[in-house]
Amino acid sequence: MRRHRTGKCIAALALALVAMSAAAQPGPAASRDLVGRGKQLFDDQRYEESIQTLSAALLRPNNADADKLEIYRVLALDFITLNKKEEAESALRGLLALKPDYEFPSSESPRFRDFFTAIRDRWVAEGRPGLVKPTAPQAPVLMAHTSPPEWPSDRKITLSARLADPQHRVTGVQLLYRTGSHGKFSTVEATMADDLAHATIPATAVRPPLVEYYIEGIDSGGLPIVSRGDASAPLRIAVPEPKRAGWVLPAAIGGAVLGAAIIIGGLALTGVFSSGSDARTSTVSVTVR
């Protein structure tokens, strides 16, 4: 009977954990907000920030197909604008795999439409890869990383992340960081040793009150497939203000030097602050912190 109860408890706990995990996942509305922000950043000509925001949206697990199409479309526009042709092609192939009859609006720049047409023609000639589902699902890619809670100012931070990637889908890992909580993330490529990635936030970026960052693994097309943190929910490291050293007024008393909080009170200094023969007595209080 006790074993039966234990089994029921474990089953109930497992169901509760699954429910909690599902509740913790961002919903479609959250992803749609990111898509809208990414499009606005593109319109504002902040292309790198648009890519970072849309990459965060792409990693959301509950994206609707319409949202994915928009993510791939605006990512492609960002990459074409920045002349990153391989990444733009990868985004467009993702778009075509979802909607093979997709057409760029006639209102788009000829530069964008011509690039899209060339990629679509090549994709069709290759047999429309991506439309046929693989016989076996792709193994998930996992990333393990521990973030330090605090770090001294003006000292570089070397971070590491371990990948579990049985099908070797990740071709590169990058660290994106910024000082504070606003503005564009800077990017540094991580070095890889087997399944362990290392990257460093430079000392010049480690300033109070905090550093924000995230780590993402990208595929052969330059699109993210796994991350710890992202542009909309980065990891944070607190950077305290450096402690300011106080100054000490040493005083030789009886052959010893004393330095600390010294208060000289009621000390009559005769003639020190006098002029001519008019000697007066002054009381000076000095506080040293």
C-alpha positions as protocol buffer text, in pm:
chain_id: "A"
residue {
  index: 1
  type: MET
  ca { x: 0 y: 0 z: 0 }
}
residue {
  index: 2
  type: ARG
  ca { x: 283 y: 239 z: 85 }
}
residue {
  index: 3
  type: ARG
  ca { x: 453 y: 169 z: -250 }
}
residue {
  index: 4
  type: HIS
  ca { x: 123 y: 236 z: -430 }
}
residue {
  index: 5
  type: ARG
  ca { x: 86 y: 571 z: -253 }
}
residue {
  index: 6
  type: THR
  ca { x: 446 y: 663 z: -334 }
}
residue {
  index: 7
  type: GLY
  ca { x: 387 y: 589 z: -700 }
}
residue {
  index: 8
  type: LYS
  ca { x: 79 y: 811 z: -700 }
}
residue {
  index: 9
  type: CYS
  ca { x: 272 y: 1093 z: -532 }
}
residue {
  index: 10
  type: ILE
  ca { x: 553 y: 1073 z: -786 }
}
residue {
  index: 11
  type: ALA
  ca { x: 306 y: 1072 z: -1073 }
}
residue {
  index: 12
  type: ALA
  ca { x: 124 y: 1372 z: -929 }
}
residue {
  index: 13
  type: LEU
  ca { x: 452 y: 1558 z: -876 }
}
residue {
  index: 14
  type: ALA
  ca { x: 557 y: 1487 z: -1234 }
}
residue {
  index: 15
  type: LEU
  ca { x: 227 y: 1619 z: -1367 }
}
residue {
  index: 16
  type: ALA
  ca { x: 262 y: 1930 z: -1152 }
}
residue {
  index: 17
  type: LEU
  ca { x: 614 y: 1993 z: -1281 }
}
residue {
  index: 18
  type: VAL
  ca { x: 499 y: 1956 z: -1639 }
}
residue {
  index: 19
  type: ALA
  ca { x: 215 y: 2200 z: -1576 }
}
residue {
  index: 20
  type: MET
  ca { x: 450 y: 2449 z: -1411 }
}
residue {
  index: 21
  type: SER
  ca { x: 694 y: 2422 z: -1698 }
}
residue {
  index: 22
  type: ALA
  ca { x: 419 y: 2481 z: -1952 }
}
residue {
  index: 23
  type: ALA
  ca { x: 292 y: 2780 z: -1757 }
}
residue {
  index: 24
  type: ALA
  ca { x: 643 y: 2926 z: -1742 }
}
residue {
  index: 25
  type: GLN
  ca { x: 685 y: 2915 z: -2120 }
}
residue {
  index: 26
  type: PRO
  ca { x: 619 y: 3251 z: -2287 }
}
residue {
  index: 27
  type: GLY
  ca { x: 295 y: 3244 z: -2483 }
}
residue {
  index: 28
  type: PRO
  ca { x: 230 y: 3356 z: -2841 }
}
residue {
  index: 29
  type: ALA
  ca { x: 147 y: 3709 z: -2726 }
}
residue {
  index: 30
  type: ALA
  ca { x: 493 y: 3753 z: -2574 }
}
residue {
  index: 31
  type: SER
  ca { x: 654 y: 3633 z: -2897 }
}
residue {
  index: 32
  type: ARG
  ca { x: 432 y: 3866 z: -3099 }
}
residue {
  index: 33
  type: ASP
  ca { x: 551 y: 4160 z: -2888 }
}
residue {
  index: 34
  type: LEU
  ca { x: 910 y: 4071 z: -2973 }
}
residue {
  index: 35
  type: VAL
  ca { x: 824 y: 4049 z: -3342 }
}
residue {
  index: 36
  type: GLY
  ca { x: 665 y: 4393 z: -3329 }
}
residue {
  index: 37
  type: ARG
  ca { x: 968 y: 4535 z: -3151 }
}
residue {
  index: 38
  type: GLY
  ca { x: 1202 y: 4376 z: -3405 }
}
residue {
  index: 39
  type: LYS
  ca { x: 1005 y: 4527 z: -3694 }
}
residue {
  index: 40
  type: GLN
  ca { x: 1013 y: 4871 z: -3530 }
}
residue {
  index: 41
  type: LEU
  ca { x: 1390 y: 4846 z: -3481 }
}
residue {
  index: 42
  type: PHE
  ca { x: 1424 y: 4761 z: -3851 }
}
residue {
  index: 43
  type: ASP
  ca { x: 1215 y: 5064 z: -3944 }
}
residue {
  index: 44
  type: ASP
  ca { x: 1440 y: 5274 z: -3718 }
}
residue {
  index: 45
  type: GLN
  ca { x: 1745 y: 5139 z: -3906 }
}
residue {
  index: 46
  type: ARG
  ca { x: 1877 y: 4968 z: -3592 }
}
residue {
  index: 47
  type: TYR
  ca { x: 1941 y: 4648 z: -3781 }
}
residue {
  index: 48
  type: GLU
  ca { x: 2168 y: 4466 z: -3537 }
}
residue {
  index: 49
  type: GLU
  ca { x: 1929 y: 4528 z: -3249 }
}
residue {
  index: 50
  type: SER
  ca { x: 1644 y: 4408 z: -3470 }
}
residue {
  index: 51
  type: ILE
  ca { x: 1834 y: 4083 z: -3537 }
}
residue {
  index: 52
  type: GLN
  ca { x: 1899 y: 4033 z: -3166 }
}
residue {
  index: 53
  type: THR
  ca { x: 1532 y: 4088 z: -3080 }
}
residue {
  index: 54
  type: LEU
  ca { x: 1398 y: 3866 z: -3359 }
}
residue {
  index: 55
  type: SER
  ca { x: 1648 y: 3593 z: -3270 }
}
residue {
  index: 56
  type: ALA
  ca { x: 1499 y: 3593 z: -2921 }
}
residue {
  index: 57
  type: ALA
  ca { x: 1152 y: 3559 z: -3077 }
}
residue {
  index: 58
  type: LEU
  ca { x: 1269 y: 3275 z: -3300 }
}
residue {
  index: 59
  type: LEU
  ca { x: 1374 y: 3071 z: -2996 }
}
residue {
  index: 60
  type: ARG
  ca { x: 1030 y: 3098 z: -2834 }
}
residue {
  index: 61
  type: PRO
  ca { x: 869 y: 2751 z: -2834 }
}
residue {
  index: 62
  type: ASN
  ca { x: 507 y: 2858 z: -2889 }
}
residue {
  index: 63
  type: ASN
  ca { x: 535 y: 3066 z: -3206 }
}
residue {
  index: 64
  type: ALA
  ca { x: 241 y: 3055 z: -3445 }
}
residue {
  index: 65
  type: ASP
  ca { x: 331 y: 2996 z: -3810 }
}
residue {
  index: 66
  type: ALA
  ca { x: 226 y: 3352 z: -3900 }
}
residue {
  index: 67
  type: ASP
  ca { x: 468 y: 3487 z: -3640 }
}
residue {
  index: 68
  type: LYS
  ca { x: 748 y: 3262 z: -3768 }
}
residue {
  index: 69
  type: LEU
  ca { x: 692 y: 3387 z: -4123 }
}
residue {
  index: 70
  type: GLU
  ca { x: 723 y: 3747 z: -4004 }
}
residue {
  index: 71
  type: ILE
  ca { x: 1033 y: 3668 z: -3800 }
}
residue {
  index: 72
  type: TYR
  ca { x: 1205 y: 3507 z: -4098 }
}
residue {
  index: 73
  type: ARG
  ca { x: 1095 y: 3787 z: -4331 }
}
residue {
  index: 74
  type: VAL
  ca { x: 1225 y: 4074 z: -4120 }
}
residue {
  index: 75
  type: LEU
  ca { x: 1541 y: 3882 z: -4030 }
}
residue {
  index: 76
  type: ALA
  ca { x: 1606 y: 3840 z: -4402 }
}
residue {
  index: 77
  type: LEU
  ca { x: 1557 y: 4216 z: -4455 }
}
residue {
  index: 78
  type: ASP
  ca { x: 1801 y: 4289 z: -4172 }
}
residue {
  index: 79
  type: PHE
  ca { x: 2063 y: 4053 z: -4308 }
}
residue {
  index: 80
  type: ILE
  ca { x: 2027 y: 4174 z: -4667 }
}
residue {
  index: 81
  type: THR
  ca { x: 2064 y: 4534 z: -4550 }
}
residue {
  index: 82
  type: LEU
  ca { x: 2383 y: 4441 z: -4361 }
}
residue {
  index: 83
  type: ASN
  ca { x: 2506 y: 4242 z: -4665 }
}
residue {
  index: 84
  type: LYS
  ca { x: 2507 y: 3917 z: -4467 }
}
residue {
  index: 85
  type: LYS
  ca { x: 2397 y: 3701 z: -4758 }
}
residue {
  index: 86
  type: GLU
  ca { x: 2438 y: 3356 z: -4601 }
}
residue {
  index: 87
  type: GLU
  ca { x: 2229 y: 3447 z: -4298 }
}
residue {
  index: 88
  type: ALA
  ca { x: 1968 y: 3613 z: -4522 }
}
residue {
  index: 89
  type: GLU
  ca { x: 1946 y: 3298 z: -4736 }
}
residue {
  index: 90
  type: SER
  ca { x: 1902 y: 3082 z: -4425 }
}
residue {
  index: 91
  type: ALA
  ca { x: 1614 y: 3304 z: -4304 }
}
residue {
  index: 92
  type: LEU
  ca { x: 1443 y: 3293 z: -4643 }
}
residue {
  index: 93
  type: ARG
  ca { x: 1476 y: 2916 z: -4664 }
}
residue {
  index: 94
  type: GLY
  ca { x: 1307 y: 2893 z: -4325 }
}
residue {
  index: 95
  type: LEU
  ca { x: 1029 y: 3115 z: -4457 }
}
residue {
  index: 96
  type: LEU
  ca { x: 984 y: 2907 z: -4775 }
}
residue {
  index: 97
  type: ALA
  ca { x: 978 y: 2582 z: -4578 }
}
residue {
  index: 98
  type: LEU
  ca { x: 674 y: 2722 z: -4394 }
}
residue {
  index: 99
  type: LYS
  ca { x: 504 y: 2879 z: -4696 }
}
residue {
  index: 100
  type: PRO
  ca { x: 647 y: 2767 z: -5032 }
}
residue {
  index: 101
  type: ASP
  ca { x: 418 y: 2996 z: -5232 }
}
residue {
  index: 102
  type: TYR
  ca { x: 521 y: 3308 z: -5037 }
}
residue {
  index: 103
  type: GLU
  ca { x: 576 y: 3623 z: -5241 }
}
residue {
  index: 104
  type: PHE
  ca { x: 747 y: 3941 z: -5126 }
}
residue {
  index: 105
  type: PRO
  ca { x: 507 y: 4238 z: -5143 }
}
residue {
  index: 106
  type: SER
  ca { x: 548 y: 4454 z: -5452 }
}
residue {
  index: 107
  type: SER
  ca { x: 597 y: 4750 z: -5220 }
}
residue {
  index: 108
  type: GLU
  ca { x: 931 y: 4608 z: -5103 }
}
residue {
  index: 109
  type: SER
  ca { x: 1254 y: 4739 z: -5247 }
}
residue {
  index: 110
  type: PRO
  ca { x: 1367 y: 4567 z: -5571 }
}
residue {
  index: 111
  type: ARG
  ca { x: 1687 y: 4479 z: -5387 }
}
residue {
  index: 112
  type: PHE
  ca { x: 1491 y: 4265 z: -5141 }
}
residue {
  index: 113
  type: ARG
  ca { x: 1258 y: 4114 z: -5402 }
}
residue {
  index: 114
  type: ASP
  ca { x: 1541 y: 4022 z: -5641 }
}
residue {
  index: 115
  type: PHE
  ca { x: 1737 y: 3855 z: -5361 }
}
residue {
  index: 116
  type: PHE
  ca { x: 1429 y: 3661 z: -5252 }
}
residue {
  index: 117
  type: THR
  ca { x: 1355 y: 3547 z: -5608 }
}
residue {
  index: 118
  type: ALA
  ca { x: 1709 y: 3418 z: -5654 }
}
residue {
  index: 119
  type: ILE
  ca { x: 1696 y: 3222 z: -5327 }
}
residue {
  index: 120
  type: ARG
  ca { x: 1350 y: 3082 z: -5404 }
}
residue {
  index: 121
  type: ASP
  ca { x: 1461 y: 2963 z: -5749 }
}
residue {
  index: 122
  type: ARG
  ca { x: 1764 y: 2792 z: -5600 }
}
residue {
  index: 123
  type: TRP
  ca { x: 1551 y: 2636 z: -5327 }
}
residue {
  index: 124
  type: VAL
  ca { x: 1303 y: 2499 z: -5582 }
}
residue {
  index: 125
  type: ALA
  ca { x: 1588 y: 2363 z: -5798 }
}
residue {
  index: 126
  type: GLU
  ca { x: 1722 y: 2176 z: -5494 }
}
residue {
  index: 127
  type: GLY
  ca { x: 1387 y: 2001 z: -5444 }
}
residue {
  index: 128
  type: ARG
  ca { x: 1241 y: 2236 z: -5182 }
}
residue {
  index: 129
  type: PRO
  ca { x: 1442 y: 2109 z: -4885 }
}
residue {
  index: 130
  type: GLY
  ca { x: 1273 y: 2146 z: -4549 }
}
residue {
  index: 131
  type: LEU
  ca { x: 922 y: 2071 z: -4668 }
}
residue {
  index: 132
  type: VAL
  ca { x: 960 y: 1695 z: -4616 }
}
residue {
  index: 133
  type: LYS
  ca { x: 971 y: 1610 z: -4248 }
}
residue {
  index: 134
  type: PRO
  ca { x: 1261 y: 1386 z: -4145 }
}
residue {
  index: 135
  type: THR
  ca { x: 1178 y: 1027 z: -4056 }
}
residue {
  index: 136
  type: ALA
  ca { x: 1322 y: 1079 z: -3708 }
}
residue {
  index: 137
  type: PRO
  ca { x: 1281 y: 1402 z: -3509 }
}
residue {
  index: 138
  type: GLN
  ca { x: 1593 y: 1608 z: -3453 }
}
residue {
  index: 139
  type: ALA
  ca { x: 1749 y: 1564 z: -3114 }
}
residue {
  index: 140
  type: PRO
  ca { x: 1712 y: 1875 z: -2897 }
}
residue {
  index: 141
  type: VAL
  ca { x: 2016 y: 2089 z: -2829 }
}
residue {
  index: 142
  type: LEU
  ca { x: 2074 y: 2180 z: -2465 }
}
residue {
  index: 143
  type: MET
  ca { x: 2306 y: 2439 z: -2313 }
}
residue {
  index: 144
  type: ALA
  ca { x: 2424 y: 2442 z: -1951 }
}
residue {
  index: 145
  type: HIS
  ca { x: 2567 y: 2761 z: -1803 }
}
residue {
  index: 146
  type: THR
  ca { x: 2609 y: 2909 z: -1456 }
}
residue {
  index: 147
  type: SER
  ca { x: 2603 y: 3287 z: -1428 }
}
residue {
  index: 148
  type: PRO
  ca { x: 2813 y: 3454 z: -1157 }
}
residue {
  index: 149
  type: PRO
  ca { x: 2590 y: 3675 z: -939 }
}
residue {
  index: 150
  type: GLU
  ca { x: 2847 y: 3952 z: -891 }
}
residue {
  index: 151
  type: TRP
  ca { x: 3178 y: 4070 z: -1035 }
}
residue {
  index: 152
  type: PRO
  ca { x: 3429 y: 4348 z: -951 }
}
residue {
  index: 153
  type: SER
  ca { x: 3432 y: 4656 z: -1172 }
}
residue {
  index: 154
  type: ASP
  ca { x: 3688 y: 4685 z: -1454 }
}
residue {
  index: 155
  type: ARG
  ca { x: 3781 y: 4316 z: -1451 }
}
residue {
  index: 156
  type: LYS
  ca { x: 3715 y: 4087 z: -1747 }
}
residue {
  index: 157
  type: ILE
  ca { x: 3465 y: 3804 z: -1705 }
}
residue {
  index: 158
  type: THR
  ca { x: 3537 y: 3470 z: -1868 }
}
residue {
  index: 159
  type: LEU
  ca { x: 3223 y: 3263 z: -1909 }
}
residue {
  index: 160
  type: SER
  ca { x: 3170 y: 2904 z: -2019 }
}
residue {
  index: 161
  type: ALA
  ca { x: 2878 y: 2701 z: -2148 }
}
residue {
  index: 162
  type: ARG
  ca { x: 2849 y: 2328 z: -2209 }
}
residue {
  index: 163
  type: LEU
  ca { x: 2650 y: 2194 z: -2503 }
}
residue {
  index: 164
  type: ALA
  ca { x: 2460 y: 1870 z: -2534 }
}
residue {
  index: 165
  type: ASP
  ca { x: 2431 y: 1844 z: -2912 }
}
residue {
  index: 166
  type: PRO
  ca { x: 2416 y: 1479 z: -3023 }
}
residue {
  index: 167
  type: GLN
  ca { x: 2359 y: 1561 z: -3391 }
}
residue {
  index: 168
  type: HIS
  ca { x: 2619 y: 1842 z: -3404 }
}
residue {
  index: 169
  type: ARG
  ca { x: 2370 y: 2100 z: -3523 }
}
residue {
  index: 170
  type: VAL
  ca { x: 2551 y: 2388 z: -3352 }
}
residue {
  index: 171
  type: THR
  ca { x: 2833 y: 2524 z: -3568 }
}
residue {
  index: 172
  type: GLY
  ca { x: 2924 y: 2822 z: -3350 }
}
residue {
  index: 173
  type: VAL
  ca { x: 2861 y: 2984 z: -3013 }
}
residue {
  index: 174
  type: GLN
  ca { x: 2858 y: 3356 z: -2946 }
}
residue {
  index: 175
  type: LEU
  ca { x: 2841 y: 3574 z: -2638 }
}
residue {
  index: 176
  type: LEU
  ca { x: 2642 y: 3897 z: -2658 }
}
residue {
  index: 177
  type: TYR
  ca { x: 2691 y: 4155 z: -2382 }
}
residue {
  index: 178
  type: ARG
  ca { x: 2631 y: 4517 z: -2287 }
}
residue {
  index: 179
  type: THR
  ca { x: 2699 y: 4751 z: -1997 }
}
residue {
  index: 180
  type: GLY
  ca { x: 2376 y: 4837 z: -1815 }
}
residue {
  index: 181
  type: SER
  ca { x: 2031 y: 4746 z: -1936 }
}
residue {
  index: 182
  type: HIS
  ca { x: 1987 y: 4957 z: -2250 }
}
residue {
  index: 183
  type: GLY
  ca { x: 2128 y: 4968 z: -2599 }
}
residue {
  index: 184
  type: LYS
  ca { x: 2277 y: 4722 z: -2843 }
}
residue {
  index: 185
  type: PHE
  ca { x: 2457 y: 4405 z: -2738 }
}
residue {
  index: 186
  type: SER
  ca { x: 2815 y: 4362 z: -2855 }
}
residue {
  index: 187
  type: THR
  ca { x: 2909 y: 4020 z: -2990 }
}
residue {
  index: 188
  type: VAL
  ca { x: 3216 y: 3806 z: -2936 }
}
residue {
  index: 189
  type: GLU
  ca { x: 3272 y: 3461 z: -3083 }
}
residue {
  index: 190
  type: ALA
  ca { x: 3333 y: 3184 z: -2830 }
}
residue {
  index: 191
  type: THR
  ca { x: 3617 y: 2936 z: -2857 }
}
residue {
  index: 192
  type: MET
  ca { x: 3515 y: 2571 z: -2860 }
}
residue {
  index: 193
  type: ALA
  ca { x: 3687 y: 2271 z: -2700 }
}
residue {
  index: 194
  type: ASP
  ca { x: 3477 y: 1962 z: -2762 }
}
residue {
  index: 195
  type: ASP
  ca { x: 3138 y: 2049 z: -2613 }
}
residue {
  index: 196
  type: LEU
  ca { x: 3262 y: 2340 z: -2398 }
}
residue {
  index: 197
  type: ALA
  ca { x: 3248 y: 2702 z: -2514 }
}
residue {
  index: 198
  type: HIS
  ca { x: 3448 y: 2987 z: -2359 }
}
residue {
  index: 199
  type: ALA
  ca { x: 3406 y: 3362 z: -2417 }
}
residue {
  index: 200
  type: THR
  ca { x: 3512 y: 3677 z: -2234 }
}
residue {
  index: 201
  type: ILE
  ca { x: 3337 y: 4003 z: -2155 }
}
residue {
  index: 202
  type: PRO
  ca { x: 3616 y: 4266 z: -2171 }
}
residue {
  index: 203
  type: ALA
  ca { x: 3706 y: 4465 z: -1861 }
}
residue {
  index: 204
  type: THR
  ca { x: 3602 y: 4792 z: -2028 }
}
residue {
  index: 205
  type: ALA
  ca { x: 3241 y: 4671 z: -2034 }
}
residue {
  index: 206
  type: VAL
  ca { x: 3231 y: 4563 z: -1670 }
}
residue {
  index: 207
  type: ARG
  ca { x: 3096 y: 4878 z: -1505 }
}
residue {
  index: 208
  type: PRO
  ca { x: 2844 y: 4947 z: -1226 }
}
residue {
  index: 209
  type: PRO
  ca { x: 2562 y: 4879 z: -1175 }
}
residue {
  index: 210
  type: LEU
  ca { x: 2546 y: 4564 z: -1389 }
}
residue {
  index: 211
  type: VAL
  ca { x: 2638 y: 4378 z: -1705 }
}
residue {
  index: 212
  type: GLU
  ca { x: 2376 y: 4202 z: -1918 }
}
residue {
  index: 213
  type: TYR
  ca { x: 2456 y: 3917 z: -2153 }
}
residue {
  index: 214
  type: TYR
  ca { x: 2336 y: 3598 z: -2318 }
}
residue {
  index: 215
  type: ILE
  ca { x: 2495 y: 3303 z: -2492 }
}
residue {
  index: 216
  type: GLU
  ca { x: 2353 y: 3143 z: -2805 }
}
residue {
  index: 217
  type: GLY
  ca { x: 2442 y: 2854 z: -3030 }
}
residue {
  index: 218
  type: ILE
  ca { x: 2389 y: 2907 z: -3402 }
}
residue {
  index: 219
  type: ASP
  ca { x: 2344 y: 2663 z: -3689 }
}
residue {
  index: 220
  type: SER
  ca { x: 2525 y: 2653 z: -4023 }
}
residue {
  index: 221
  type: GLY
  ca { x: 2294 y: 2924 z: -4156 }
}
residue {
  index: 222
  type: GLY
  ca { x: 2377 y: 3164 z: -3874 }
}
residue {
  index: 223
  type: LEU
  ca { x: 2039 y: 3137 z: -3701 }
}
residue {
  index: 224
  type: PRO
  ca { x: 2009 y: 3062 z: -3327 }
}
residue {
  index: 225
  type: ILE
  ca { x: 1887 y: 2718 z: -3218 }
}
residue {
  index: 226
  type: VAL
  ca { x: 1974 y: 2723 z: -2847 }
}
residue {
  index: 227
  type: SER
  ca { x: 2054 y: 2992 z: -2590 }
}
residue {
  index: 228
  type: ARG
  ca { x: 2087 y: 3083 z: -2227 }
}
residue {
  index: 229
  type: GLY
  ca { x: 1910 y: 3415 z: -2198 }
}
residue {
  index: 230
  type: ASP
  ca { x: 1828 y: 3632 z: -2496 }
}
residue {
  index: 231
  type: ALA
  ca { x: 1798 y: 3998 z: -2595 }
}
residue {
  index: 232
  type: SER
  ca { x: 1459 y: 4038 z: -2426 }
}
residue {
  index: 233
  type: ALA
  ca { x: 1548 y: 3842 z: -2112 }
}
residue {
  index: 234
  type: PRO
  ca { x: 1927 y: 3859 z: -2069 }
}
residue {
  index: 235
  type: LEU
  ca { x: 2130 y: 3719 z: -1783 }
}
residue {
  index: 236
  type: ARG
  ca { x: 2265 y: 3976 z: -1538 }
}
residue {
  index: 237
  type: ILE
  ca { x: 2580 y: 4013 z: -1330 }
}
residue {
  index: 238
  type: ALA
  ca { x: 2580 y: 4279 z: -1060 }
}
residue {
  index: 239
  type: VAL
  ca { x: 2882 y: 4511 z: -1062 }
}
residue {
  index: 240
  type: PRO
  ca { x: 2908 y: 4699 z: -730 }
}
residue {
  index: 241
  type: GLU
  ca { x: 3053 y: 5046 z: -707 }
}
residue {
  index: 242
  type: PRO
  ca { x: 3420 y: 5022 z: -607 }
}
residue {
  index: 243
  type: LYS
  ca { x: 3482 y: 5100 z: -242 }
}
residue {
  index: 244
  type: ARG
  ca { x: 3645 y: 5438 z: -200 }
}
residue {
  index: 245
  type: ALA
  ca { x: 3946 y: 5432 z: 28 }
}
residue {
  index: 246
  type: GLY
  ca { x: 3932 y: 5693 z: 307 }
}
residue {
  index: 247
  type: TRP
  ca { x: 4227 y: 5918 z: 393 }
}
residue {
  index: 248
  type: VAL
  ca { x: 4411 y: 5903 z: 722 }
}
residue {
  index: 249
  type: LEU
  ca { x: 4575 y: 6187 z: 908 }
}
residue {
  index: 250
  type: PRO
  ca { x: 4873 y: 6042 z: 1092 }
}
residue {
  index: 251
  type: ALA
  ca { x: 4977 y: 6203 z: 1420 }
}
residue {
  index: 252
  type: ALA
  ca { x: 5297 y: 6129 z: 1604 }
}
residue {
  index: 253
  type: ILE
  ca { x: 5219 y: 6102 z: 1970 }
}
residue {
  index: 254
  type: GLY
  ca { x: 5484 y: 5983 z: 2207 }
}
residue {
  index: 255
  type: GLY
  ca { x: 5683 y: 5829 z: 1923 }
}
residue {
  index: 256
  type: ALA
  ca { x: 5382 y: 5635 z: 1784 }
}
residue {
  index: 257
  type: VAL
  ca { x: 5185 y: 5711 z: 1470 }
}
residue {
  index: 258
  type: LEU
  ca { x: 4810 y: 5701 z: 1510 }
}
residue {
  index: 259
  type: GLY
  ca { x: 4571 y: 5704 z: 1215 }
}
residue {
  index: 260
  type: ALA
  ca { x: 4196 y: 5661 z: 1231 }
}
residue {
  index: 261
  type: ALA
  ca { x: 3900 y: 5875 z: 1314 }
}
residue {
  index: 262
  type: ILE
  ca { x: 4078 y: 6153 z: 1499 }
}
residue {
  index: 263
  type: ILE
  ca { x: 3897 y: 6435 z: 1664 }
}
residue {
  index: 264
  type: ILE
  ca { x: 4106 y: 6715 z: 1799 }
}
residue {
  index: 265
  type: GLY
  ca { x: 3883 y: 6916 z: 2021 }
}
residue {
  index: 266
  type: GLY
  ca { x: 3945 y: 7191 z: 2265 }
}
residue {
  index: 267
  type: LEU
  ca { x: 4306 y: 7212 z: 2150 }
}
residue {
  index: 268
  type: ALA
  ca { x: 4435 y: 7560 z: 2216 }
}
residue {
  index: 269
  type: LEU
  ca { x: 4676 y: 7670 z: 1948 }
}
residue {
  index: 270
  type: THR
  ca { x: 4825 y: 7993 z: 2069 }
}
residue {
  index: 271
  type: GLY
  ca { x: 4975 y: 8216 z: 1807 }
}
residue {
  index: 272
  type: VAL
  ca { x: 4928 y: 7973 z: 1520 }
}
residue {
  index: 273
  type: PHE
  ca { x: 4656 y: 8176 z: 1352 }
}
residue {
  index: 274
  type: SER
  ca { x: 4785 y: 8513 z: 1475 }
}
residue {
  index: 275
  type: SER
  ca { x: 4906 y: 8814 z: 1281 }
}
residue {
  index: 276
  type: GLY
  ca { x: 5181 y: 9035 z: 1414 }
}
residue {
  index: 277
  type: SER
  ca { x: 5181 y: 9062 z: 1789 }
}
residue {
  index: 278
  type: ASP
  ca { x: 4807 y: 8994 z: 1821 }
}
residue {
  index: 279
  type: ALA
  ca { x: 4823 y: 8633 z: 1933 }
}
residue {
  index: 280
  type: ARG
  ca { x: 4491 y: 8459 z: 1984 }
}
residue {
  index: 281
  type: THR
  ca { x: 4377 y: 8119 z: 2095 }
}
residue {
  index: 282
  type: SER
  ca { x: 4181 y: 7914 z: 1841 }
}
residue {
  index: 283
  type: THR
  ca { x: 4002 y: 7583 z: 1880 }
}
residue {
  index: 284
  type: VAL
  ca { x: 4024 y: 7350 z: 1579 }
}
residue {
  index: 285
  type: SER
  ca { x: 3824 y: 7029 z: 1538 }
}
residue {
  index: 286
  type: VAL
  ca { x: 3942 y: 6786 z: 1270 }
}
residue {
  index: 287
  type: THR
  ca { x: 3750 y: 6472 z: 1178 }
}
residue {
  index: 288
  type: VAL
  ca { x: 3927 y: 6213 z: 965 }
}
residue {
  index: 289
  type: ARG
  ca { x: 3720 y: 5939 z: 801 }
}
